[in-house]
Amino acid sequence: MAVKIKLKRLGKIRSPHYRIVVADSRTRRDGRAIEEIGLYHPVQNPSRIEVDSERAQYWLSVGAQPTEPVMAILKLTGDWQKHKGLPAPAPLLVAEPKVSKRAAFDEFAKALEAGEPKGEAITPKAKKADKKADEAADTAESTESTGA
């Protein structure tokens, strides 16, 4: 039996999530798998890639052939280089942990209690002299258009 390491697609339209699976080469893309050895979520920034390195090494050692997309993923994680005895690549980017909204709110509340300034306005305030000049120009234009 020819065994392949391939991607099994999950998720909605335009929101793909993949599982890295070991399956018979004759099964369909999303069909029955022998074993799931990882995850690939390309929509997240940076892409989420998780591979069970020990199981990937086992399946590569017994002759499982990765498809091209899976080989690219294995090269990024360093599992392919480990299998071939090559030097490891640079580490992957990892997403920063999200700050909870509650913690951000508490920090802002403490800053207000401490008497720190709230911050400056984004748009500058219009001066009264500018408003009067604009109103005068508008009335002059309206009298010209009605008088003509």
C-alpha positions as CSV (number, residue, x, y, z in Angstrom):
1,M,0.0,0.0,0.0
2,A,1.4,3.4,-1.0
3,V,1.1,5.9,1.9
4,K,1.1,9.6,1.5
5,I,1.3,12.5,3.9
6,K,-1.2,15.0,2.7
7,L,-3.5,17.9,3.6
8,K,-7.1,17.2,4.6
9,R,-9.3,20.4,4.0
10,L,-11.7,21.5,6.6
11,G,-13.5,24.8,7.2
12,K,-15.9,27.0,5.4
13,I,-15.7,28.7,2.0
14,R,-12.8,31.1,1.9
15,S,-11.8,30.0,5.4
16,P,-9.7,26.9,5.0
17,H,-8.2,24.9,7.8
18,Y,-6.1,21.8,7.0
19,R,-5.0,18.8,9.0
20,I,-1.8,17.1,8.0
21,V,-2.8,13.4,7.7
22,V,-1.2,10.1,6.7
23,A,-3.5,8.3,4.3
24,D,-3.5,5.7,1.5
25,S,-2.6,7.4,-1.7
26,R,-5.8,6.1,-3.4
27,T,-8.2,7.8,-0.9
28,R,-9.9,11.1,-1.8
29,R,-8.6,14.3,-0.4
30,D,-10.9,14.6,2.6
31,G,-11.4,10.8,3.0
32,R,-10.4,8.4,5.6
33,A,-7.0,8.9,7.1
34,I,-4.7,6.5,8.9
35,E,-3.4,9.1,11.3
36,E,-3.5,12.9,11.9
37,I,-0.1,14.3,12.6
38,G,-0.6,18.1,12.5
39,L,-2.5,21.3,11.7
40,Y,-2.2,24.0,9.2
41,H,-4.2,27.2,9.4
42,P,-3.1,29.5,6.6
43,V,-5.6,32.3,7.3
44,Q,-4.1,33.3,10.6
45,N,-1.3,35.8,10.6
46,P,1.3,34.4,11.0
47,S,0.1,31.0,9.7
48,R,-0.5,28.4,12.4
49,I,1.6,25.3,11.8
50,E,1.7,22.5,14.3
51,V,3.3,19.1,13.4
52,D,3.9,16.1,15.7
53,S,7.6,15.8,14.8
54,E,8.0,12.3,16.3
55,R,5.1,10.9,14.2
56,A,6.2,12.7,11.1
57,Q,9.7,11.3,11.5
58,Y,8.3,7.8,11.9
59,W,6.1,8.0,8.8
60,L,8.9,9.4,6.7
61,S,11.2,6.6,7.9
62,V,8.8,3.9,6.9
63,G,8.5,5.3,3.4
64,A,5.5,7.7,3.4
65,Q,5.8,10.2,0.6
66,P,4.7,13.8,1.4
67,T,2.8,15.8,-1.2
68,E,4.4,19.1,-2.4
69,P,2.4,21.4,0.0
70,V,3.2,19.1,3.0
71,M,6.8,18.9,2.0
72,A,6.9,22.8,2.1
73,I,5.4,22.7,5.6
74,L,7.8,20.0,6.8
75,K,10.7,22.1,5.5
76,L,9.4,25.1,7.4
77,T,9.2,23.1,10.7
78,G,12.5,21.4,10.1
79,D,11.2,17.9,10.1
80,W,12.3,17.3,6.5
81,Q,15.8,18.4,7.2
82,K,15.9,16.2,10.3
83,H,14.8,13.2,8.2
84,K,17.5,14.0,5.6
85,G,20.2,14.9,8.0
86,L,20.5,18.5,6.9
87,P,21.0,21.6,9.1
88,A,17.8,23.0,10.7
89,P,16.1,26.1,9.3
90,A,15.4,29.4,11.2
91,P,12.6,29.2,13.7
92,L,9.0,30.0,12.7
93,L,7.2,33.2,13.6
94,V,4.8,32.8,16.5
95,A,1.8,35.0,17.0
96,E,2.0,37.3,20.0
97,P,-0.5,36.5,22.8
98,K,-3.5,38.7,22.8
99,V,-4.1,41.2,25.6
100,S,-7.4,40.7,27.3
101,K,-9.9,43.5,26.9
102,R,-10.5,43.5,30.6
103,A,-6.8,44.1,31.4
104,A,-6.7,47.0,28.9
105,F,-9.8,48.5,30.4
106,D,-8.4,48.2,34.0
107,E,-5.1,49.9,32.9
108,F,-7.1,52.8,31.3
109,A,-9.3,53.2,34.4
110,K,-6.2,53.3,36.6
111,A,-4.7,56.0,34.4
112,L,-7.8,58.1,34.7
113,E,-7.9,57.7,38.5
114,A,-4.3,58.8,38.7
115,G,-5.2,62.1,37.0
116,E,-3.2,61.5,33.8
117,P,-4.4,63.5,30.8
118,K,-7.0,61.7,28.6
119,G,-5.2,62.5,25.4
120,E,-5.5,65.1,22.7
121,A,-8.3,65.4,20.2
122,I,-7.7,63.8,16.8
123,T,-9.0,66.7,14.7
124,P,-8.2,70.3,15.7
125,K,-11.1,72.5,16.9
126,A,-12.3,75.2,14.5
127,K,-11.8,78.7,15.8
128,K,-14.8,81.1,16.1
129,A,-13.2,83.6,13.7
130,D,-12.9,80.9,11.0
131,K,-16.5,79.9,11.5
132,K,-17.7,83.6,11.1
133,A,-15.6,84.0,7.9
134,D,-17.0,80.8,6.4
135,E,-20.6,81.9,7.3
136,A,-20.0,85.3,5.7
137,A,-18.7,83.7,2.5
138,D,-21.7,81.3,2.3
139,T,-24.2,84.2,2.7
140,A,-22.3,86.2,0.0
141,E,-22.5,83.3,-2.4
142,S,-26.2,82.8,-1.8
143,T,-27.1,86.4,-2.4
144,E,-25.0,86.5,-5.6
145,S,-26.8,83.4,-7.0
146,T,-30.3,84.6,-6.1
147,G,-29.6,88.2,-7.3
148,A,-28.4,87.2,-10.7
